């Protein structure tokens, strides 16, 4: 009988732990927000003091020049988000990749409300920070509905430096581009572009046209022959002889 109770307790603890993990993952993957009807610096400062971050979400078409007259279809909402959750997201996905990662968004009628006003996928496009303290002042999102074409600055991550022949010979990696701008379907937004430099010798380059991405992505640069990186030679300083 005691063994049965022990087994039941273990099952309960395992189920509870799994439930907490699922809730935690759900919390991290879906941004919770509430409407913000009043604007202004004083109101925003009050929200931040209460542990919330002002935000806005709209359709990316609103940023286009031809968006005049499209404001009714922009799905624009002024919001506040939970500071604790945003900081957790920034930590989990890492800051450089936050604006190339899509998240779920739920807009509820109020804090703790079960009434859902709007929901969908969003892409962060801007984090405004205080220049002195680095604290987040506000966030800008665009809707990332399936099929939507989004302009994304995708971070470039270089790998294979430890095996790079050119670097082993004393060269250095000149990271010419740290991001690449693509037009991406919302369902195929890459969080990063990995560039393998493990086969580069001194003087070798990797160009934009060399990067393999999903065929639905369109590079926004007009010239894809621009180099992303190059293995250069370290310049040695030649000391001039001292005159006697």
Protein Blocks (a to p, Z undefined) as FASTA:
>chain_A
ZZmmmmmmmmmmmmmmmmmmmmmmmmmmpccddddfbgcjklmmmmmmnopacdddddfk
lmpmklgoplmmnopacddddfklmmmmmmmnopklmmmcccdddddfbehiabdfbgcd
dddfbdcddfklopafbdcdddddehiacddddddddehklmmmklmnopacddfbfbdc
ddddfklccfbdcddfklpcehiacdfklpccdfkbccfbfblkbcfbdcdddddddddd
ddZZ
